[in-house]
Amino acid sequence: MRVGTSGWQYADWRGGLYPPGLPQRLWLERYGECFETVENNNTFYRLPARQTFESWRDRTPDTFVMAIKASRFLTHVKRLKDPREPVERLLAAAEGLGTKLGPVLLQLPPTLPADPGLLDACLRCFPSHVRVAVEPRHASWWNDPVREVLSAHDAALCWADRLGRPQTPLWRTAGWGYLRFHEGRAHPRPAYGDDALRSWLRRLSQAWDGHCDVYVYFNNDPGGAAVRDAGRYAELARAGGWPVSYAAPVWARTIRA
């Protein structure tokens, strides 16, 4: 299991994950000392040059993995239509990460209704060595044809949580899993409590075991909640017998009061 956060450049993480005085240009290196994976959300808004991905590759540990959120041009502007050129442009840059390239996340707009044919055509544009997770946000996507398309491409349905509740069916559509935590209900908001975290560990254990790759990202970044929750989740997962890929001792010294 790989556990991390959705992004690493948050100003209110200063004094927690990032020691006072640490320049922002070294934040990724510091993040890589604490977690071995990150979900890069900035790529949704603006696709960096390949050289930037190569720099991220060179600045992180050998075991590091970076998931990439696909450009909104593909998912929100084109709405999955004519996907070949946007996918090729994304991968031409992102493959600068080399072996550190993790899954590509396709987060679909909440106004996009189900279209299994469009999804199938888009997934066909990705080479077989690139893992793709799909996060639909319109209720019409929860049907058998969609599930069959995902399974045919070994694409993971992105499981998502908001306020402790699943936002998707808990389908296993791939030999690997992808889970996003958007907002918890514990204090201080938007943190997650142990009960919610344990409930998700139980759900994951019913679908996968410790021999499968499962990527878990916390997107509840305000106030450093994502960092604390990711660290706690990894602790609970490890206590439950999951092999967890992250550097536990480092975050604990600097984030917990």
N, C-alpha and C positions, 0 to 999 in steps of 0.2 A: 504494500500500500504506500502510495506517495501522497503526502499531506503538505499543503502550502496555502498561499493566499492568492487572491486575484489582484495582482499588481504588487509593486513594492515602493512606489514613489508617493508617499503620503506624508504631508508635513506634520500631522499630529502624531506620527510615530517617532518623532524626535523625543529624546529623553526616555524612550522605551526600547524598541528594537535598535534604534540608532542613537548611540551615545551623544551627549551634547558636544558640539564642536566637530563632529564627523562631517566632512564635506559631502554634499549630495552626490558628487561624482563617484563616491566610494560606497554608496548605499547598496548597490547590487552585490558587491563583494561581501559586505556585512550580512546581507540577507542570505547569501550562499553559505555562510558559516552556520546558519541556524536551520535552514530548510533546504532540501535538495530538489525542490520543484517550485515553480511559480506559473500562474496563468497570466499571460500578457494580454491585458485588456486594451492597451493603447493602440494595438494593431487594428482594432475595430474602427478607430477614428481616423487614423493616418498610417499608411503602410510605410515603415522605415526602409531605407536603402539596405541592400544586402550587406554592405559594410557594417552597418549597425548590428545586424544579427551576428556577424562574424565577431564583432567586438564583445557582444554578450557571451558568445561561445568562449572566447578567450579569457573572460573575466570571472568565469564560474568554475566550480570544481568539476573534475572529470566525470563524476556521477550525476551531475545536475541535469534536469530535464525541464524544458520550457514549453508549456502548452501555449497555443496561439489562438486568439479569438479572430475569426475571419473578418475581413473588411465589411463594413456596412454597405459598401457599394454592391457587393454580391448579395447580401441578405436583405437589406432594407431598400436600396435604390432599384437594383435589378429584380429583387424579390425572387431569386434563384433562376431567372430566365437568362438564356445565353451564358451559361456559367463558365465555359471553357477558358476564355481569355482572363477573367478575374481570378480563377483558380490558378492558372499557369503563372500569372503575375505574382500572386501571393507566394506560391512555392518557390519561384525563382529567387525571391528575397529570403524567405524563411529558411530555406535549406542551407543558408549560410551558417545556421546553427550546427550543421553536421549531425552527429549522433545524438546531440542534445535536443533535437527537435522532438517534442512530444505531440500529443493529439492536437488536431485543429478543431476548434469549437465553432459550429454554425448555430448561432443564437438567432432564431427566426423572430420577426416582428409579431407582436400580439394581434395585429390586424391581418395577418396572412393566414387564410384558411387552408385546410389540408389539400395537397395536390401530390399524391404519391408519384405521378409521372415526372413532375418537375424535380422532386427530391431524388428520384432514381437517376435522372440525367445529370444532376449536379454531382452526386456521389461517384458516378462513372468517370468523372474528370480527375479524380484523385488517384494517384498510383497506389498499388496494393500495399506498399510499405508505409504509407501515411495513414495513421489512425484518424478517424473522424468521429466526433461526438455531435449530436444534434439536439438542440434545446427548443422544441416547438413551444409556442405560448398561446395557441388558439385551440379551444377544446375540440374542434373538429378533427384534429390529428390523431385522436385516440381511437384508431380502428385497425382492423386486421391487415388491410393492404399496406398501410404505413409500417406496421410492425414487420411485415414480410420484406419490404424494401430495405429497412435497416438491417435485418438479419442477413439478407442476401449479400450485403456489402461488409458484413462484420463491423457495422457502424453502431456505436453505443448510443442508446437513448440516454440523454443527459438527465439524470435524476436531479431534482431541485427541491430545496426546502425554503419556505417562507413562514416565519412565525411558528416553527415546529411542525408544519404540515407539508406532506408531499404535494408538489405542484404537477406531478405527472403520474401516470401508471408506473408501477414498479416492474417494467418489462426488462428482462435480460435479453438483449438483442445482439450481443457480441461476447467474445471470450474475455472481455475486459470491461471495466466499469468506469463511470465518470459521475461525480456527485458535486453539486454546488450548493453552498449555504449562503442565502441572500440576506436573511434578517432573523435574528432570534428575539425571544420575548423576555429573556432574563434581565436582571439589573446588573450594571447599567445598560440600557438598550443601546445598540441592537445585539447584545451578547447572547450566547447560548448557554444554558445550564447543562449539568451533567446528565439529567434525565433525557433531554432531547438528544444529546450526543450519543448516549448509549442506545437509544431507540434506533438511531440510524446505523449503528454498528450491527445491531441485530438484523436489520433489513439487509444490509450488505452480506452478512454471513449466510443468509438464506439463499442468496443468488450466486455468490462467489466464495472461494476459499483462499487460503494464504498463498496458493500457487498462481493465482491470477493477478494481473496488474489492475489495480483500482486507483484512480486519481481523485483526490478530494481537495476542493478549494473553497476557502472562506472569502466571501465577497462582502462581508459586513465590516468594512474597513474603518468607520468612524471611531475615534478614540482609541484605536489600537485593538478593538475587539477581535478583529480577524486574526491577529497575531496570537493573542492569548488563547482564543478558541482553537486555533489550529494546533498549538502546542498541547493543549489539554486533550484534544481529540486523539492526537498521536499517542499520548500517554495511555489513554483508555484503550485504544486499539492494541497497543503493545501488551498491556495487562491482560487483554482478552485473547492473546495468542497470535495476533496478526504480526507478521514481519513488517516493520514500518521503516521507511527510508527517510530519516531526518536526524539532525544533530541535536538531541534533547538537552544536553547540559547547558548549551550556550544561551538559548532564549530564557531559560528559567532564571538565570542570574541577573538578567537585565530588564525583564518585563514585569515580573511579579513584584509587587511592593513588599 
